[in-house]
């Protein structure tokens, strides 16, 4: 490549272009003006989505990483901008999502004096990001950006944070662009596939557990094909439900909330667990109780692209450092492992999932199960469903049947306020796909200002606000541990319909189950940002639990222990 004379800001933007970045999510700041100025001359190749809060912008970049498998890019200013964006970095780290956060920094001559909004970013993000660094010499921008993309997508993917001193970005340097970064996926060691197949052949009740982030549509489709060919049930980890076509006779639910009891029962009954891509973290193992530590108490094959994750918690019978995108196609091409007749094992696990995912007619007030079922049966297969954190998500995970990868965007880190920014990212990435954001009334006001972003860019995002007037998850825990002693979980909400309309979105309130289908069709017909407020009964804590029942059980347990 030919070296060219450019400002540091221009060099940086050109490295993004070299690596296929066409969108950056940002909140304006004076510390990186040289970067946005460089984007003016490259506006035909890269666009800036101007967001209203750095937390929302970081979530959008993280969601882009989930959707594409390539790093989503977020650009924020120094100090407050970076700390606001840190929530998205934490989600990217826990969710194993490739992401790059570019942060403005004070001039190099001011470093170490605690100048205005100065932070030591390598220190601040050391425990949050996969790598955090600062570029002090504009000539090294191609080198550092090349490494950043490599680190973000290699092994276990994750976030990279790069601090950019303001004066460095104005320096004029003559330097070549670095080459684009291509993934180098880990392939299984010699004999690994054969050993795995032998273990499956010897098992009477084998179970596949799929998770993690190193997947693409081809690998996810191959996983469903593989499980069907082997006649082996498959469950996914927390909020990775879209890895398998939920209509397939081999799908048996997802670990975590919603269908967790069914999927956990399958793990407990299995005599072989083959975990592909998953870390097997706390949410997917019922607080690390589902498998023994370090001895899992069941034969375990653990497949993960990062050697650091193998043996970190569980001593597997067979550990394979392999990328699911490499391993699963290899397994589909191999001869299916012969073994015992597993029809009864597969049918029983599948039947348990079907029974648990069918709505029951015992819900109070607006029936969220029927709402989710209606969406599942009527929206296109590639519709992207997003959510934040809260009890309302249990209905989504339990009653929606995902058919396409990627179509589920939810923070396995359990962060609130994620749903709307993630849906915006989905609409930016593929405006032809329907994007539906679920948000609790607590979630909604954490990033509700991003409705302005959806309106600004005319994005066809439908936000469904589930309003029960309190922080339902924490209230449920409160009643379990301290029955009747309610504090700090009530909410004073705005009129969400007026709130949506104030931003310029179409909005409507729904209070009865039977009114939802028509209201949703009206929202969908808008073709732009729309909001539906669903008013639900706070007593209905989960699909199976009412607060009064939880409180009564906790009070009985307390009296019996006294």
C-alpha positions in Angstrom: 0.0 0.0 0.0 1.2 3.5 -0.7 1.9 5.8 2.2 -0.1 9.0 2.2 0.1 12.2 4.2 -3.0 12.5 6.4 -4.1 13.7 9.8 -4.3 11.1 12.6 -8.1 11.4 12.4 -8.1 10.6 8.7 -5.7 7.7 9.2 -8.0 6.3 11.9 -11.2 6.5 9.8 -9.3 4.9 6.9 -8.4 1.9 9.1 -12.1 1.5 9.9 -12.9 1.5 6.2 -10.2 -1.0 5.4 -11.9 -3.3 7.9 -15.3 -3.0 6.4 -16.8 -0.6 9.0 -19.6 1.4 7.4 -21.4 2.6 10.5 -20.2 4.3 13.7 -22.5 5.0 16.7 -21.5 8.2 18.4 -22.3 11.0 20.8 -20.6 14.3 19.8 -17.6 15.5 21.7 -14.8 18.1 21.2 -12.0 15.6 22.0 -12.3 13.8 18.7 -13.4 16.5 16.2 -10.5 15.5 13.9 -12.2 12.1 13.4 -15.6 13.4 12.6 -14.1 16.0 10.3 -12.4 13.1 8.4 -15.7 11.4 8.1 -17.2 14.4 6.2 -14.9 13.6 3.2 -15.8 9.9 3.5 -19.5 10.2 4.1 -20.3 8.1 1.0 -18.5 5.1 2.7 -19.1 5.5 6.4 -22.0 7.0 8.3 -22.3 8.4 11.8 -25.4 7.5 13.8 -25.8 10.3 16.3 -27.1 8.9 19.6 -28.5 10.7 22.7 -26.4 8.9 25.4 -23.1 7.1 25.3 -24.7 4.1 27.0 -27.2 3.7 24.2 -24.5 4.2 21.6 -22.3 1.5 23.2 -25.3 -0.9 23.3 -25.9 -0.2 19.6 -22.3 -1.1 18.7 -22.4 -4.2 20.9 -25.6 -5.3 19.2 -24.0 -4.8 15.8 -21.2 -7.1 16.8 -23.8 -9.7 17.7 -25.6 -9.4 14.4 -22.5 -9.3 12.1 -19.7 -11.2 14.0 -17.5 -8.1 13.2 -16.7 -5.4 15.7 -19.4 -2.8 16.2 -17.7 0.6 16.6 -18.7 3.3 19.2 -17.1 6.8 19.3 -17.4 8.9 22.5 -15.7 11.8 24.2 -13.3 11.6 27.1 -14.2 11.2 30.8 -18.0 11.2 31.2 -18.5 10.0 27.6 -16.3 7.0 28.3 -17.7 6.1 31.7 -21.3 6.4 30.3 -20.3 4.0 27.5 -18.7 1.5 30.0 -21.9 -0.4 30.4 -21.8 -1.4 26.8 -18.2 -2.6 27.2 -19.2 -4.7 30.2 -22.0 -6.3 28.2 -19.7 -7.0 25.3 -17.2 -8.6 27.6 -19.7 -10.9 29.4 -21.6 -11.7 26.1 -18.3 -12.4 24.2 -19.1 -9.8 21.5 -16.6 -8.1 19.3 -16.7 -4.3 19.8 -14.3 -1.4 19.6 -14.8 1.7 21.7 -12.9 4.8 20.5 -12.5 7.4 23.2 -11.2 11.0 23.0 -8.4 11.9 25.4 -6.7 15.1 26.6 -3.7 16.5 24.8 -0.5 14.5 25.4 1.2 17.5 27.1 -1.5 17.5 29.8 -1.4 13.8 30.6 -0.9 12.9 34.2 -2.1 16.3 35.6 -5.7 15.2 35.9 -6.6 17.6 33.2 -10.2 18.4 32.2 -12.1 15.0 32.0 -8.8 13.1 31.9 -8.8 9.3 32.7 -6.2 6.6 32.5 -8.2 4.4 30.1 -5.9 1.4 30.2 -6.3 1.4 34.0 -10.1 2.2 34.0 -11.0 -0.5 31.5 -8.4 -3.1 32.4 -10.9 -5.4 34.0 -13.8 -4.5 31.7 -12.3 -4.9 28.2 -10.4 -7.6 26.5 -7.7 -5.0 25.7 -7.4 -1.3 26.6 -4.7 1.0 25.2 -3.8 4.5 24.1 -2.2 5.7 20.9 0.3 8.5 21.4 1.9 8.5 18.0 -0.3 8.9 14.9 2.1 6.9 12.8 1.1 3.8 14.9 -2.7 4.1 14.3 -2.7 1.5 11.5 -0.7 -0.9 13.7 -2.9 -0.5 16.8 -6.2 -0.6 14.9 -5.1 -3.8 13.1 -4.3 -5.4 16.4 -7.6 -4.1 17.9 -9.7 -5.8 15.2 -7.7 -9.0 15.6 -8.1 -9.0 19.4 -11.8 -8.3 19.2 -12.6 -11.2 16.9 -10.0 -13.8 18.0 -10.6 -16.7 20.4 -13.3 -15.6 22.8 -14.5 -12.3 21.1 -14.7 -9.2 23.2 -14.4 -5.4 23.4 -11.3 -3.3 22.8 -11.0 0.3 24.1 -8.7 2.8 22.4 -7.9 6.2 23.9 -7.0 8.9 21.3 -5.3 12.1 22.5 -6.9 15.1 20.8 -3.7 16.6 19.6 -2.5 13.3 18.2 -5.5 13.1 16.0 -4.5 16.5 14.5 -0.9 15.5 13.7 -0.1 15.1 10.0 1.8 11.9 9.3 2.8 9.9 6.2 1.9 6.2 6.8 0.5 3.2 5.0 -2.9 1.6 5.8 -2.7 -1.8 7.5 -4.1 -4.8 5.8 -7.7 -5.8 6.6 -8.1 -8.3 9.5 -9.4 -11.7 8.6 -10.6 -14.1 11.2 -8.3 -17.1 12.0 -10.8 -19.6 13.6 -9.5 -22.4 15.7 -10.0 -25.9 14.3 -10.2 -29.0 16.4 -7.0 -30.9 17.0 -6.3 -34.1 15.2 -8.5 -36.9 16.5 -10.8 -34.5 18.3 -13.8 -35.1 16.0 -13.3 -38.8 16.1 -13.2 -38.8 19.9 -16.3 -36.7 20.2 -18.2 -39.0 17.8 -17.1 -42.1 19.8 -18.5 -40.5 23.0 -21.8 -39.7 21.3 -22.1 -43.2 20.0 -21.5 -44.7 23.5 -24.2 -42.5 25.1 -27.8 -43.4 25.7 -29.0 -39.9 26.5 -26.7 -37.4 24.8 -27.5 -33.7 24.9 -26.1 -30.9 22.8 -25.8 -27.5 24.5 -25.1 -24.6 22.1 -24.0 -21.1 23.2 -21.5 -18.4 22.9 -21.0 -15.9 20.1 -18.8 -17.6 17.4 -21.6 -18.5 15.1 -23.0 -17.4 11.7 -26.2 -18.3 9.9 -24.5 -21.3 8.1 -23.1 -22.8 11.3 -26.4 -22.3 13.2 -28.3 -24.0 10.3 -25.8 -26.8 10.3 -26.3 -27.2 14.1 -30.0 -27.9 13.6 -29.2 -30.3 10.7 -26.6 -32.1 12.8 -28.9 -32.6 15.8 -31.7 -33.9 13.5 -29.4 -36.3 11.8 -28.0 -37.6 15.0 -31.5 -37.7 16.7 -30.0 -35.8 19.7 -31.9 -33.1 21.6 -30.3 -29.6 21.8 -30.7 -26.8 24.3 -29.1 -23.4 24.1 -27.6 -21.3 26.8 -29.2 -18.1 28.2 -30.4 -15.7 25.5 -28.8 -17.8 22.6 -32.2 -19.4 21.7 -31.9 -18.4 18.0 -29.0 -20.8 17.5 -31.5 -23.5 16.7 -34.7 -23.4 14.8 -37.2 -23.7 17.7 -39.7 -25.5 15.4 -37.3 -28.4 14.9 -38.1 -31.7 16.7 -34.7 -31.6 18.3 -35.0 -28.2 20.1 -35.6 -28.7 23.8 -35.5 -25.2 25.3 -33.0 -22.7 26.6 -31.2 -22.5 29.9 -31.7 -19.5 32.2 -35.1 -17.7 32.6 -38.3 -18.7 30.8 -37.6 -22.3 29.8 -34.8 -22.9 32.3 -36.5 -25.6 34.3 -37.2 -27.7 31.2 -33.7 -27.3 29.8 -32.0 -27.8 33.2 -34.0 -31.1 33.6 -32.6 -32.3 30.3 -29.0 -31.6 31.4 -29.6 -33.4 34.7 -31.0 -36.5 32.9 -28.3 -36.6 30.2 -25.5 -39.1 30.4 -23.4 -37.0 28.0 -23.3 -33.2 27.5 -21.7 -31.8 24.5 -21.3 -28.0 25.0 -20.4 -26.2 21.8 -19.3 -22.5 22.0 -20.7 -22.0 25.5 -18.8 -20.9 28.6 -21.4 -22.6 30.8 -21.7 -19.5 33.1 -23.9 -18.8 36.1 -27.1 -18.0 34.3 -27.0 -21.1 32.2 -26.1 -23.5 35.1 -28.6 -22.4 37.8 -25.9 -20.6 39.7 -23.2 -23.3 39.0 -25.4 -26.1 40.5 -26.3 -27.8 37.2 -22.9 -29.3 36.8 -20.4 -30.2 39.5 -17.2 -28.2 39.9 -14.6 -29.2 38.9 -16.0 -32.7 38.3 -19.2 -32.1 36.2 -20.8 -35.4 37.5 -21.7 -36.2 33.9 -19.5 -37.0 30.9 -18.7 -33.6 29.4 -17.3 -32.5 26.0 -16.5 -28.8 26.1 -15.8 -27.1 22.8 -14.8 -23.4 22.9 -12.6 -21.2 20.6 -10.6 -19.9 23.6 -8.1 -22.2 25.4 -8.5 -20.0 28.5 -12.1 -21.1 28.9 -11.4 -24.8 28.7 -10.9 -26.2 32.2 -11.5 -22.7 33.7 -14.5 -24.1 35.7 -15.1 -27.6 34.6 -12.8 -30.6 34.1 -14.3 -32.0 30.9 -13.7 -35.5 29.7 -12.9 -34.1 26.3 -11.8 -30.4 25.7 -11.6 -29.1 22.1 -10.3 -25.7 21.3 -12.4 -25.1 18.2 -14.6 -22.4 16.7 -18.2 -23.6 16.2 -18.1 -22.3 12.7 -15.3 -24.8 12.0 -16.4 -27.7 14.1 -20.1 -28.0 13.3 -19.7 -28.3 9.5 -17.0 -30.9 10.1 -19.5 -32.9 12.3 -22.3 -32.6 9.7 -19.9 -34.1 7.1 -18.9 -37.0 9.3 -20.8 -40.3 9.5 -23.5 -40.1 12.1 -22.5 -41.9 15.3 -24.3 -45.2 15.6 -25.7 -46.0 19.1 -28.7 -47.0 21.1 -32.2 -46.1 20.0 -32.7 -42.6 21.4 -36.2 -41.9 20.0 -37.8 -42.0 23.5 -35.1 -39.8 25.0 -35.5 -37.2 22.3 -39.3 -37.3 22.2 -39.6 -36.9 26.0 -37.4 -33.9 26.1 -39.1 -32.3 23.2 -42.6 -32.9 24.6 -41.5 -31.3 27.9 -40.5 -28.2 25.9 -43.7 -28.0 23.9 -45.8 -28.3 27.1 -43.9 -25.6 28.8 -44.0 -23.2 25.8 -47.8 -23.4 25.4 -49.6 -20.5 27.1 -51.9 -21.4 30.0 -55.2 -19.6 30.7 -54.4 -18.6 34.2 -52.8 -15.2 33.8 -54.0 -12.0 35.5 -54.9 -9.0 33.4 -53.4 -8.6 30.0 -51.9 -12.0 29.0 -48.4 -11.4 27.9 -48.0 -15.1 27.0 -50.7 -14.7 24.3 -49.1 -11.4 23.1 -45.8 -13.1 22.6 -47.4 -16.2 21.0 -49.2 -13.9 18.5 -45.9 -12.3 17.5 -44.3 -15.7 17.2 -47.0 -16.9 14.9 -47.3 -13.8 12.7 -44.0 -12.0 12.2 -41.4 -13.0 9.6 -38.9 -15.6 10.5 -36.0 -13.1 10.4 -37.6 -10.6 12.7 -35.1 -9.4 15.3 -36.5 -9.5 18.9 -34.6 -7.5 21.5 -34.9 -7.0 25.2 -33.2 -5.6 28.3 -33.5 -7.2 31.7 -36.5 -7.9 33.9 -39.1 -10.5 34.6 -41.0 -9.5 31.5 -38.3 -11.3 29.5 -39.3 -14.7 30.8 -42.5 -14.5 28.7 -40.4 -13.8 25.6 -37.9 -16.5 26.2 -40.7 -19.0 27.0 -43.3 -18.4 24.3 -41.5 -17.0 21.3 -40.1 -19.5 18.9 -37.0 -18.3 17.2 -36.5 -19.6 13.6 -33.5 -17.7 12.3 -30.0 -16.7 13.3 -29.3 -14.0 14.3 -32.7 -12.9 15.5 -32.4 -12.7 19.3 -30.5 -9.7 20.9 -30.5 -9.8 24.7 -27.7 -9.1 27.1 -26.5 -12.3 28.8 -24.9 -9.8 31.2 -28.4 -8.9 32.4 -28.1 -5.2 31.7 -31.3 -3.0 31.7 -32.0 -0.5 29.0 -30.6 -2.7 26.2 -33.7 -3.5 24.1 -34.4 -0.2 22.3 -30.7 0.6 21.3 -30.3 -3.0 20.1 -33.4 -2.8 18.0 -32.1 0.5 16.5 -28.8 -1.2 15.7 -30.7 -4.0 14.0 -32.7 -1.6 11.9 -29.6 0.3 10.9 -27.9 -2.9 9.9 -30.9 -4.3 8.0 -33.7 -1.8 7.6 -35.7 -4.4 5.6 -36.0 -6.7 8.6 -38.6 -6.0 11.3 -37.1 -5.1 14.7 -39.1 -5.4 17.9 -37.8 -4.1 21.2 -39.3 -5.3 24.4 -38.7 -3.1 27.4 -40.0 -3.1 30.9 -41.1 0.2 32.4 -37.9 0.2 34.3 -35.8 -0.6 31.2 -37.6 2.0 29.1 -36.5 5.0 31.0 -32.9 3.9 31.1 -32.5 4.5 27.3 -35.9 5.8 26.2 -34.2 8.9 24.9 -32.9 6.8 22.0 -36.4 7.1 20.5 -35.1 10.4 19.3 -32.4 8.5 17.4 -35.0 6.1 15.8 -37.1 9.1 14.8 -34.1 11.1 13.5 -33.2 8.3 11.1 -36.8 7.1 10.4 -36.0 3.6 11.6 -38.8 1.0 11.5 -38.5 0.0 15.2 -41.5 -1.2 17.2 -41.0 -0.8 21.0 -43.3 -2.7 23.3 -43.2 -1.3 26.8 -44.4 -3.8 29.4 -45.7 -1.5 32.2 -46.4 -3.1 35.6 -45.5 -0.1 37.7 -42.5 -1.6 39.5 -39.1 -3.3 39.1 -40.5 -6.8 38.9 -37.4 -8.9 39.2 -36.1 -7.1 42.3 -39.6 -7.0 43.9 -39.8 -10.8 43.4 -36.4 -11.3 45.1 -37.5 -8.9 47.8 -40.7 -10.9 48.6 -38.7 -14.1 48.7 -36.1 -12.9 51.1 -37.8 -10.2 53.0 -41.6 -10.9 52.6 -43.8 -7.8 53.0 -40.9 -5.4 53.5 -41.2 -3.5 50.2 -38.9 -0.6 49.4 -37.0 0.8 46.5 -38.8 -1.1 43.8 -41.8 1.1 43.0 -41.9 3.3 39.9 -43.5 6.6 39.0 -43.9 6.4 35.2 -44.8 8.9 32.6 -47.7 8.5 30.2 -45.7 6.3 27.8 -48.0 7.0 24.9 -47.5 10.8 25.4 -43.8 10.1 25.9 -43.5 8.2 22.5 -45.5 10.9 20.7 -43.3 13.6 22.2 -40.4 12.2 20.3 -42.4 11.9 17.1 -43.1 8.2 17.2 -46.6 6.7 16.7 -47.9 5.3 20.1 -50.8 3.5 21.5 -51.8 1.9 24.9 -53.1 -1.7 25.1 -54.9 -2.9 28.2 -56.7 -6.0 27.0 -55.1 -9.1 25.4 -57.7 -9.2 22.6 -56.8 -5.7 21.5 -53.1 -6.4 20.9 -53.2 -8.0 17.4 -55.0 -5.0 15.8 -52.8 -2.5 17.7 -49.7 -4.3 16.6 -50.8 -4.2 13.0 -51.3 -0.5 13.2 -47.9 0.0 14.7 -46.4 -2.2 11.9 -48.2 -0.2 9.2 -46.5 3.0 10.4 -43.2 2.0 8.7 -41.3 4.1 11.2 -40.8 4.3 15.0 -43.8 3.0 16.9 -44.5 2.4 20.6 -47.0 0.1 22.2 -47.6 0.3 26.0 -48.9 -2.9 27.4 -50.4 -2.4 30.9 -49.9 -5.6 32.9 -50.9 -6.7 36.4 -48.0 -6.3 38.9 -49.3 -9.3 40.8 -48.3 -11.6 37.9 -44.6 -11.8 38.6 -43.7 -14.5 36.1 -45.7 -16.9 33.9 -45.9 -19.2 36.9 -45.7 -17.0 40.0 -47.8 -14.4 41.7 -46.3 -12.1 44.2 -48.9 -12.9 46.9 -48.0 -16.6 46.5 -44.3 -15.9 46.8 -44.8 -13.7 49.9 -47.0 -16.3 51.6 -44.5 -19.1 50.9 -41.7 -17.0 52.3 -43.6 -16.1 55.4 -44.4 -19.7 56.1 -40.8 -20.7 55.7 -39.8 -17.9 58.0 -42.3 -19.0 60.7 -41.2 -22.6 60.5 -37.5 -21.7 61.0 -38.2 -19.6 64.1 
